[in-house]
Amino acid sequence: MRGLLFDSEAHQVPGSETRIEHAPRLAADGTAEVDVPELERVALRAIDDTLALAGRESQIAAVGISTFWHGLAGLDVNLRPTTPLILWMDTRSWQQSKRLRAELDAEAVRARTGCPIHPSYWPSKLAWLRESAGDAWSRTDHWVSFGDILFQRLFGELATSSSMASGTGLRQLAGGWDEELVERLGLKERQLPQERSEMRGLKPDFSLQWPQLSGALWVTPAGDGALANLGTGCVDPGLRALTVGTSGALRTMTDRLPAQLARGLWCYLLEPGRYVVGGSVSNGGNLHAWLLRTLRLDEAGLDERLDRMGPVSTCLTFLPLLAGERSLGFAPHASGAIAGLTQATTAEEIVRAGLEAVALTFAGVDSALDQTAPGARRLVASGAAIVSSPAWAQMMADAIGKPLLVSHSAMEASSQGAAELALQHLGIQRRPGLQPGRNVEPRKAAHEAYEEAYRRQRWLYSALIEGSS
């Protein structure tokens, strides 16, 4: 959880960052959840600490909030939590996902909502909760995202943004909740929040606690991925935002609803009329961390050693699906694999193969985007995992075959985007520009080697994942 201050030119105020670590609860059965009251406390503390850095005499004009898509929690009639907040990475609903795919026209659902049927999204989670949550299902009066809960606490009104609604898998891209899904899941439309773009007027206790925010405009929370595009200046189809944090995504923004989404892609909203099209991978920085932790490697000098190995030099084929799969296959219950291991294989070769495998996955997403929203000239990279690894950035450029701009100032691209969106809601019209950074050019021979490696990866995927479904 982070809090940051920005000036009227969307420049971060030096020394204004608040950072509070909060880990989700994970389990081998696919559980990935957070206690709602605890997350509320962390969010309120982040606001407290950030305002303390600003000083009590400061006046904040607007507040923008970046939050994670797809999280789901239930509230009872008194707006108390009936469930934990279930995160995008929770895979316990994989069987319900397979069942919904069989019962519904899954491609028609994706065309209407922009979202595949998959455990990441609300339909599968809700079907699972209805079967397994006991009386929590019957006690739930509202189904919401975390940002909705936070704003209800602050303003006394339950509402959501178009951006967050579009990431549920229940909202039609044309607007409104999807009637077929609502009926199939046994919901009532009143259980889902109405959309609002902004709010003013904190509840009295918060107005007294935070005088700096007494007149502020609050933009309803938006999805972190869409805001990362805005924050990196990737606001037209000529530029694509590549974000690699814990997970990862490759996205483009357009003011036109795509006529057709290529296989494996999704489409969400930043706000009405501003569409974000892309693909997400569940394994990014988390895979990198797992490799270092499991193989017990010293990070000192590792990136340079990985870079010296050269592309596709390990003779390994790696399926980087340890945290499940989203794009491109959206298999409901995927897992990872490594083929080609011998007694001569080293730990560093396994790391290199794992990072290359993630790069190959992004190459597949980029190819799908070329079919849906062609014309990209460059990718702009953000996120701690890729910004801190020049070797991985080179792998990405080589595998995808497009130039990559790695901007060190884009470590917090979603926060930057939230500030840009807040300024726009204040009527300050400015076009976010690209931040200066390091250009990484693709190498022709390396790209050709990765094309062959991608074919091997797809063969292994077909044998182990598609063959077992």
C-alpha positions in Angstrom: 0.0 0.0 0.0 1.5 3.3 -1.1 0.6 7.0 -0.7 2.2 9.8 -2.7 1.8 13.5 -3.2 1.9 15.2 -6.6 2.0 18.8 -7.6 -0.2 20.5 -10.3 2.1 19.3 -13.0 1.8 15.7 -11.9 5.4 15.7 -10.6 5.9 13.6 -7.5 6.7 15.7 -4.4 10.2 14.6 -3.2 10.1 12.7 0.1 6.3 12.3 0.1 6.0 8.6 -0.3 4.4 6.3 2.3 4.9 2.6 1.8 3.2 -0.1 4.0 3.8 -3.8 3.3 0.8 -6.1 3.6 1.0 -9.7 2.3 -2.0 -11.7 1.3 -2.9 -15.1 2.8 -1.9 -17.8 0.4 -2.4 -21.6 0.6 -1.7 -24.6 -1.5 -5.4 -25.1 -2.5 -5.3 -21.8 -4.4 -6.3 -19.5 -1.7 -5.3 -15.8 -2.1 -7.2 -13.5 0.1 -6.9 -10.6 2.5 -9.0 -9.7 5.6 -11.1 -6.6 4.7 -10.9 -4.8 8.1 -7.1 -5.2 8.1 -6.8 -3.8 4.6 -9.0 -0.9 5.5 -6.7 -0.1 8.4 -3.7 -0.2 6.2 -5.3 2.1 3.6 -6.4 4.6 6.2 -3.0 4.6 7.8 -1.4 5.2 4.4 -3.6 8.3 4.0 -2.7 9.4 7.6 1.0 9.1 7.0 1.0 10.8 3.6 -1.0 13.7 5.0 1.5 14.0 7.9 4.3 14.4 5.3 2.2 17.1 3.6 1.6 19.1 6.8 -1.7 20.2 8.3 -1.6 23.6 6.6 -1.6 22.0 3.1 -4.7 21.8 1.0 -5.1 18.8 -1.4 -7.2 19.6 -4.5 -7.9 16.1 -5.6 -7.3 12.5 -4.7 -6.8 9.7 -7.3 -6.6 6.1 -6.3 -5.1 3.1 -8.1 -6.2 -0.3 -7.0 -6.1 -3.9 -8.1 -8.7 -5.2 -10.5 -10.9 -8.3 -9.9 -10.9 -8.5 -6.1 -14.2 -9.6 -4.7 -15.8 -9.3 -1.2 -19.3 -9.6 0.2 -21.0 -7.1 2.6 -24.2 -7.8 4.6 -27.1 -5.4 4.9 -25.2 -3.4 7.5 -22.2 -3.2 5.2 -20.1 -5.5 7.3 -17.9 -8.1 5.5 -19.3 -11.5 5.0 -16.2 -12.8 3.2 -12.5 -12.0 3.0 -11.4 -10.0 0.0 -10.7 -12.7 -2.6 -7.8 -11.6 -4.9 -7.3 -12.1 -8.7 -4.8 -14.9 -8.1 -7.2 -17.1 -6.1 -7.8 -20.2 -8.1 -10.2 -22.1 -5.9 -13.0 -21.6 -8.4 -11.3 -23.4 -11.2 -13.9 -26.2 -11.3 -16.7 -23.7 -11.4 -14.9 -21.8 -14.2 -14.7 -25.0 -16.3 -18.4 -25.6 -15.6 -19.4 -22.1 -16.7 -17.4 -22.4 -19.8 -19.3 -25.6 -20.7 -22.7 -24.2 -19.9 -22.4 -20.7 -21.5 -21.1 -19.4 -24.8 -17.8 -18.4 -23.4 -16.7 -16.4 -26.4 -19.9 -14.5 -26.5 -19.4 -13.6 -22.8 -15.9 -12.4 -23.6 -17.2 -10.3 -26.5 -19.9 -8.7 -24.3 -17.8 -8.1 -21.1 -14.3 -8.1 -22.4 -13.4 -10.8 -19.9 -12.8 -14.5 -20.3 -14.5 -17.0 -18.0 -11.6 -17.7 -15.6 -11.0 -17.9 -11.8 -9.6 -14.4 -11.9 -13.0 -12.9 -12.5 -16.2 -12.5 -10.5 -18.5 -15.0 -12.3 -16.3 -18.0 -11.3 -15.6 -16.7 -7.8 -19.3 -16.1 -7.2 -20.3 -19.5 -8.5 -17.7 -21.0 -6.1 -18.9 -18.9 -3.1 -22.5 -19.9 -3.8 -21.5 -23.6 -3.5 -19.0 -23.4 -0.7 -19.5 -20.3 1.4 -22.5 -21.6 3.5 -24.5 -18.9 5.1 -22.1 -16.2 4.0 -23.8 -16.3 0.6 -27.3 -15.9 2.0 -26.1 -13.1 4.4 -24.4 -11.1 1.6 -26.4 -8.0 0.4 -23.6 -6.4 -1.8 -20.7 -7.7 -3.9 -18.0 -5.2 -4.2 -14.3 -4.4 -4.9 -12.0 -3.1 -2.2 -12.1 0.5 -3.5 -15.9 0.4 -3.2 -15.5 -0.6 0.5 -13.0 2.2 1.1 -15.2 4.9 -0.4 -18.3 3.7 1.4 -16.3 4.0 4.6 -15.1 7.5 3.7 -18.3 8.9 2.1 -21.2 6.7 3.4 -22.1 5.8 -0.2 -21.6 2.5 -2.0 -20.5 3.0 -5.6 -17.9 1.8 -8.0 -16.0 3.2 -11.0 -16.6 2.1 -14.6 -13.0 1.0 -14.6 -13.4 -1.4 -11.6 -16.8 -2.6 -12.8 -15.2 -3.5 -16.2 -12.7 -5.7 -14.5 -15.2 -7.9 -12.7 -16.3 -9.9 -15.8 -19.9 -9.0 -15.1 -20.2 -5.6 -16.8 -20.9 -5.2 -20.5 -18.4 -3.1 -22.4 -21.4 -1.2 -23.8 -22.5 -0.4 -20.2 -24.6 -2.1 -17.5 -24.4 -5.4 -15.7 -24.7 -8.5 -17.9 -28.2 -9.9 -17.5 -27.4 -13.5 -18.5 -24.5 -13.7 -16.0 -26.4 -12.0 -13.2 -29.3 -14.5 -13.7 -27.1 -17.6 -14.1 -25.2 -16.7 -10.8 -28.3 -16.2 -8.8 -27.7 -12.5 -8.2 -29.9 -9.5 -8.0 -28.7 -6.5 -9.8 -29.2 -4.3 -6.7 -26.4 -6.4 -5.1 -23.9 -4.8 -7.5 -22.8 -1.2 -7.0 -23.9 1.7 -9.2 -21.2 3.6 -11.1 -19.9 7.0 -10.1 -16.9 8.9 -11.5 -16.1 11.1 -8.5 -17.2 12.1 -5.0 -16.9 15.1 -2.6 -17.7 15.6 1.0 -16.0 13.2 3.4 -18.0 12.0 6.4 -17.6 14.4 9.4 -15.2 12.3 11.4 -12.8 12.0 8.4 -13.2 15.7 7.6 -12.0 16.5 11.2 -9.2 14.0 11.0 -8.0 15.2 7.6 -8.5 19.0 7.3 -6.1 19.0 4.2 -8.8 17.0 2.3 -11.8 19.1 3.4 -12.4 20.4 -0.1 -10.8 17.7 -2.2 -12.4 16.0 -5.2 -12.0 12.2 -4.9 -11.9 10.3 -8.2 -13.4 6.8 -7.7 -10.7 4.1 -7.7 -9.5 2.9 -11.1 -7.7 -0.2 -12.1 -3.9 -0.1 -11.7 -3.3 -1.5 -15.2 -5.2 1.3 -17.0 -3.6 3.9 -14.8 -0.1 2.5 -15.6 -0.8 3.2 -19.3 -1.8 6.8 -18.4 1.2 7.2 -16.1 3.7 6.0 -18.7 2.2 8.1 -21.5 0.9 5.0 -23.4 -2.4 6.6 -24.3 -2.7 5.7 -28.0 -2.3 2.4 -29.9 1.2 3.4 -31.1 2.6 2.7 -27.6 2.1 -0.3 -25.4 2.7 -0.4 -21.7 4.6 -3.4 -20.4 4.3 -3.7 -16.6 6.2 -6.4 -14.7 5.7 -6.3 -10.9 4.5 -9.3 -9.0 2.5 -10.4 -12.0 2.6 -8.6 -15.4 0.6 -7.2 -18.3 1.0 -5.8 -21.7 -1.7 -3.2 -22.7 -2.6 -0.6 -25.2 -5.2 2.2 -24.9 -7.7 3.3 -27.5 -10.8 5.5 -27.7 -12.6 2.9 -29.9 -14.0 -0.4 -28.8 -12.1 -3.1 -30.7 -14.2 -4.8 -33.4 -12.8 -8.2 -32.2 -10.5 -9.3 -29.5 -7.8 -11.8 -30.5 -7.7 -15.0 -28.5 -6.3 -14.6 -25.0 -6.9 -10.8 -24.7 -9.2 -8.8 -22.4 -10.7 -5.3 -22.7 -11.4 -3.1 -19.6 -12.0 0.6 -19.2 -10.1 3.5 -17.8 -13.4 5.4 -17.9 -16.2 5.5 -20.4 -14.8 5.9 -24.0 -11.3 5.0 -23.0 -10.6 1.3 -23.5 -7.6 -0.7 -22.3 -6.9 -3.9 -24.3 -4.2 -6.3 -23.3 -3.1 -9.6 -21.8 -2.0 -10.4 -18.2 0.4 -13.0 -17.0 0.2 -14.3 -13.5 3.9 -14.9 -13.3 6.3 -12.0 -13.3 8.3 -10.7 -10.4 6.8 -13.5 -8.3 8.4 -16.1 -10.5 11.8 -14.3 -10.4 11.6 -14.2 -6.6 10.6 -17.9 -6.4 13.6 -18.9 -8.6 16.0 -17.0 -6.4 14.5 -18.2 -3.2 14.2 -21.9 -4.3 17.5 -22.1 -6.0 19.2 -20.1 -3.2 21.1 -17.8 -5.5 23.0 -14.8 -4.4 21.7 -11.8 -6.3 25.0 -10.0 -6.3 26.2 -9.8 -9.9 23.5 -12.3 -11.0 22.0 -10.0 -13.6 25.3 -9.6 -15.4 26.0 -13.3 -15.4 22.5 -14.0 -16.8 23.1 -11.4 -19.6 26.4 -13.1 -20.6 24.7 -16.4 -21.2 23.1 -15.2 -24.4 19.6 -16.0 -25.7 18.2 -19.5 -25.7 21.5 -21.0 -24.5 20.1 -23.2 -21.7 18.5 -26.0 -23.8 15.5 -25.8 -21.4 11.8 -25.3 -22.2 10.0 -23.6 -19.3 6.3 -23.2 -18.7 6.2 -20.2 -16.3 2.8 -21.0 -14.8 3.6 -21.5 -11.1 0.9 -19.0 -10.1 -1.6 -20.3 -12.7 -2.3 -18.9 -16.1 -4.1 -16.0 -17.6 -3.1 -14.8 -21.1 -3.1 -16.4 -23.5 -4.7 -19.7 -22.7 -6.6 -18.7 -19.5 -6.5 -22.4 -18.4 -8.5 -22.6 -15.2 -6.0 -24.9 -13.4 -2.5 -24.6 -14.9 0.9 -25.3 -13.4 4.5 -24.9 -14.3 7.0 -27.3 -15.9 10.6 -27.5 -17.0 11.7 -29.8 -19.8 15.3 -30.5 -20.9 16.9 -30.8 -17.4 20.2 -32.8 -17.2 22.8 -33.3 -14.6 24.8 -30.5 -16.2 22.0 -28.0 -15.8 22.9 -25.2 -13.4 20.8 -23.1 -11.2 21.6 -19.9 -13.1 20.5 -21.6 -16.4 17.1 -22.4 -14.8 16.8 -18.8 -13.8 17.6 -17.6 -17.3 15.2 -20.1 -18.8 12.4 -19.0 -16.5 12.9 -15.3 -17.3 13.0 -16.1 -21.0 9.8 -18.0 -20.7 8.0 -15.0 -19.2 9.4 -12.9 -22.1 8.1 -15.5 -24.6 4.6 -15.3 -23.0 4.6 -11.5 -23.5 5.7 -12.1 -27.1 2.5 -14.1 -27.6 0.4 -11.3 -26.0 2.1 -8.7 -28.3 1.4 -10.8 -31.4 -2.3 -11.0 -30.3 -2.4 -7.2 -29.8 -0.9 -6.8 -33.3 -4.1 -8.5 -34.6 -6.5 -6.5 -32.4 -4.9 -3.0 -32.3 -2.1 -2.8 -34.8 0.4 0.0 -35.2 2.5 -0.2 -32.0 6.0 1.4 -32.5 7.4 0.9 -29.1 6.8 -0.6 -25.7 7.3 1.3 -22.4 8.4 -0.8 -19.4 7.5 -0.1 -15.8 7.5 -2.1 -12.6 10.3 -2.9 -10.2 10.9 -6.4 -11.5 11.9 -5.3 -15.0 13.3 -1.8 -14.2 15.9 -3.4 -11.9 17.0 -6.1 -14.4 18.6 -4.9 -17.6 19.2 -8.5 -18.6 15.4 -9.3 -18.4 14.6 -6.1 -20.3 16.9 -7.2 -23.1 15.2 -10.6 -23.2 11.8 -8.9 -23.4 12.9 -6.7 -26.4 14.5 -9.6 -28.2 11.6 -12.0 -27.6 8.9 -9.4 -28.6 10.9 -7.9 -31.4 10.1 -4.3 -30.7 12.1 -1.4 -29.0 11.6 -1.1 -25.3 11.9 2.1 -23.3 12.8 1.3 -19.7 12.0 4.4 -17.6 13.4 4.4 -14.1 10.9 7.1 -13.1 8.1 4.7 -14.1 8.6 2.5 -11.0 5.2 3.8 -9.7 3.4 4.2 -13.1 0.0 3.5 -11.6 0.4 6.1 -9.0 1.5 8.6 -11.6 -1.6 7.7 -13.7 -3.9 8.2 -10.7 -2.4 11.7 -10.3 -2.9 12.4 -14.1 -6.5 11.2 -13.9 -7.2 13.4 -10.8 -5.9 16.5 -12.7 -8.1 15.7 -15.6 -11.1 15.6 -13.3 -10.1 19.0 -12.0 -10.3 20.2 -15.6 -6.5 20.5 -16.1 -6.1 19.1 -19.6 -2.6 17.8 -20.3 -1.3 14.9 -22.4 0.9 12.7 -20.3 4.3 12.4 -22.0 6.9 9.6 -22.1 9.4 9.7 -19.3 13.1 9.7 -20.2 14.7 6.3 -19.9 17.0 3.7 -21.3 16.2 2.4 -24.8 16.6 -1.3 -25.4 16.7 -2.4 -29.0 15.8 -5.9 -30.2 18.5 -8.0 -31.8 17.5 -9.7 -35.1 19.4 -13.0 -34.5 18.2 -13.2 -30.9 14.6 -12.6 -32.0 14.8 -15.4 -34.5 16.1 -17.7 -31.8 13.2 -16.8 -29.5 10.7 -17.4 -32.3 11.9 -21.0 -32.4 11.9 -21.2 -28.6 8.3 -19.9 -28.6 7.3 -22.8 -30.8 8.8 -25.3 -28.4 7.1 -23.6 -25.4 3.7 -23.8 -27.2 4.3 -27.5 -28.0 5.0 -28.2 -24.3 1.9 -26.2 -23.3 -0.2 -28.2 -25.7 1.0 -31.5 -24.3 0.8 -30.7 -20.6 -1.9 -28.1 -20.2 -4.3 -28.4 -23.1 -3.8 -32.2 -23.2 -4.9 -32.5 -19.6 -8.0 -30.2 -19.7 
